[in-house]
Amino acid sequence: MQISHQLQQLAKEVDTEVEPVYRQIAIRALQNHERVLKAFHQAKVSEYHLRGGTGYGYGDAGRQVLEEIYATIFGGEAALVRGQIVSGTHAIALCLFGVLQLGDQLLAVQGAPYDTLEKVIGTSNEDTGSLKSYGITYRQVELLPDGGLDWPAIEQALHAKTKMVMVQRSRGYFWRPSMSISEMQTLINFVKERQPETVVFVDNCYGELVECQEPGHVGADLMAGSLIKNPGGGIAPTGGYVVGRADLVKMAANRWTAPGIGAEIGPTLTHQQLLMQGIFWAPHVVTESLKGAVFTARLLERLGFEVSPGYDHQRTDIIQAVVLGDAGKLVAFCRGLQSASPVDAHVRPEPDRMPGYQDQVVMAAGTFVQGASIELSADGPLRAPYVAYIQGGISKEYIKIGVLAAAEAIL
C-alpha cells in the first residue's frame, strides 16, 4: 500500500488530537470488561462448558451457561444464543414472528427500519411470508428534521392493537443519529406509561458493549443481534442471539425450532468455545473499533468530508458514516479499504444487488468470517448522498491502515 507522505503526516496529527477521546473510551471499556467477567464468574464457567454437542443437542451444559451469560450481560431474564441463527435479520425475524399474531400492529418510531427488514415486514412489493401476509399491520413514525423523535406523533400512533414498538439502536443505511441508552430509556418510559402491555423490542446490532448499559437494563422487553458483529468479538464464526423476558424469548425460540421444542435442542458442534471466548473478548474488540472510528472521523473531517458522528461526539454504536457525495468515490473508498484487508485484498468490490436490499450495494469486507463487520468493513447503498458506513476493526492499528488506504483511493 502506497500512502502519500502528506496523508501519513496528517494521520500523526490526528492521532495526537484524538488522544483525549481514546482515554474516555478506555474508561468505559474497563467497566464493560468487569461486567462481562462478572457474568462468567456468576455462571461458574468451567472447562467442560467449552465442549460442543452434536445431534439434537439435548442437555448441552455449555450452551445453557452461555445463554445465562448473555442474559446477565444484556439485562434479560433469558437468552437464546445459537450458531444456527444466521444473521441479525434472522434473529430479529424470530422475535417479530414469534411474538406478533394476526391483528397485531408493529410500530416503528424512527422512520424506516434497516433495509433487510422491508421484506420481513412486507413494506416492499414482495411480501410472501412477511408479517403483512400473516395479517400483522405495520406503521412507522418519521423522525423530525433534526433527527429527533416525534413524541406527539408516537403518542397518536399508539393504540390498542399496537402489540410491539420496534427500536433500532444503530443508524442503519440512513443519515440519522443512532440511539443512546439514555434516549432509549426515555422512549421506553414514554411507551410504558401509555400502554404498559406493549412489548418494546430493540434491534441491538452494532450497539452491544459500546455503552455501560444495554437495553435490558433500561426496560426493553426483548432485543436481538448478530454474533459476527460486536458480541462475537471477531472470533465467533456465525450465530445470533435473542435476550429479554423469559416468556418472549420462549416465543422466539418456538419460532426458531417448533412449539413444544423451543430452546431445548440445538447442537453447538465445534464452535462452543469460540462463542464463549468471543463474548469474553468482545469488550476489548468493541473498544478497538470505537477508537478506530474516532480516528476515521477526524481524519476524514480534516480532509473536508462530512462525517457522523463527529470524532468527539458521544458514540452509541460502532458505525462511522461519511458522506462521499459521489458513486465513484463510494466505490473507490470500499476498494481502498479492501486492498488493506488480510483476506481477498486483491479483489475489487463491485456494486451489486444483494438479498434484502432495494438498492445496489458495494461492500468491502476482507474478513476471516464472511460478512463479519466487526473485523473491519465498509459498505453503502448506491443512492444519494452516497454515504460510506465503516464498521468494526479488531485493532486500532489495523483500522488506521485500512482507512488510510481508503482515503488515498478517494484522493
C-alpha positions, 0 to 999 in steps of 0.5 A: 500500500502506497500512502502519500507522505502528506496523508501519513503526516496528517494521520500523526496529527490526528492521532495526537488530537484524538488522544483525549477521546481514546482515554474516555473510551478506555474508561468505559471499556474497563467497566464493560470488561468487569461486567462481562467477567462478572457474568462468567464468574456468576455462571461458574464457567468451567472447562467442560462448558467449552465442549460442543454437542452434536445431534439434537443437542439435548442437555448441552451444559455449555450452551445453557451457561452461555445463554445465562451469560448473555442474559446477565450481560444484556439485562434479560431474564433469558437468552437464546444464543445459537450458531444456527441463527444466521444473521441479525435479520434472522434473529430479529425475524424470530422475535417479530414472528414469534411474538406478533399474531394476526391483528397485531400492529408493529410500530416503528418510531424512527422512520424506516427500519434497516433495509433487510427488514422491508421484506420481513415486514412486507413494506416492499412489493414482495411480501410472501411470508412477511408479517403483512401476509400473516395479517400483522399491520405495520406503521412507522413514525418519521423522525423530525428534521433534526433527527429527533423523535416525534413524541406527539406523533408516537403518542397518536400512533399508539393504540390498542392493537399496537402489540410491539414498538420496534427500536433500532439502536444503530443508524442503519443505511440512513443519515440519522443519529443512532440511539443512546441508552439514555434516549432509549430509556426515555422512549421506553418510559414514554411507551410504558406509561401509555400502554404498559402491555406493549412489548418494546423490542430493540434491534441491538446490532452494532450497539452491544458493549459500546455503552455501560448499559444495554437495553435490558437494563433500561426496560426493553422487553426483548432485543436481538443481534448478530454474533459476527458483529460486536458480541462475537468479538471477531472470533465467533464464526456465525450465530445470533442471539435473542435476550429479554423476558423469559416468556418472549424469548420462549416465543422466539425460540418456538419460532426458531425450532417448533412449539413444544421444542423451543430452546431445548435442542440445538447442537453447538458442534465445534464452535462452543468455545469460540462463542464463549471466548468471543463474548469474553473478548468482545469488550476489548474488540468493541473498544478497538473499533470505537477508537478506530472510528474516532480516528476515521472521523477526524481524519476524514473531517480534516480532509473536508468530508462530512462525517457522523458522528463527529470524532468527539461526539458521544458514540452509541454504536460502532458505525462511522458514516461519511458522506462521499457525495459521489458513486465513484468515490463510494466505490473507490473508498470500499476498494481502498479499504479492501486492498488493506484487508488480510483476506481477498485484498486483491479483489475489487468490490463491485456494486451489486444487488444483494438479498434484502436490499432495494438498492445496489450495494458495494461492500468491502469486507476482507474478513476471516468470517464472511460478512463479519463487520466487526473485523473491519468493513465498509459498505453503502447503498448506491443512492444519494448522498452516497454515504460510506458506513465503516464498521468494526476493526479488531485493532486500532492499528489495523483500522488506521491502515485500512482507512488510510488506504481508503482515503488515498483511493478517494484522493 
